[in-house]
Amino acid sequence: MKRLFIFIRAFGIVSLTTANIWLISHKMYIGAIIISSFISIIWTYNVKDLSIANGYDRIAYVCGALLGTILTLYIPILIGFER
């Protein structure tokens, strides 16, 4: 269960960061400011857990980050923002 939460947090951070970059590149600054606040909140939970993480925890984090990046890059295509 612990690794699932690590995975979810990594997914959240990377998804939000990717979305934030997209928002900034499209000059949607208010949304970017709001998203960056959520990124910071999630990071406060990561600091403690990842400092004492083992190899399997780190793999869970990497997998969450990878999936977060892939899905967040694909979502704008799905909903028609990017072609």
C-alpha positions, 0 to 999 in steps of 0.5 A: 500500500505504501508503494501505491501512495508513492506511485500516486504522488509521483503520478500527481507531481509529474502530471501537474508539472507537465500540465503546468508547462503546457499552461505556461506555454499557452499563457494561462498564467492563473491556472499555472499559479494554481497548479504550482501550488498543488505541486508544492503541496504534494512535494511536502508529503514526498520529502519525508517518505523518499528520504528513507525509501528503498529501491522498490519505493524508488521504482514505484516513484519512477513508474508513477512519474513515467505514467503521469508524463505519458498521460498528461501529454496525451490528454490534450490530444484526446480532448482536441487542444493539440493536433 
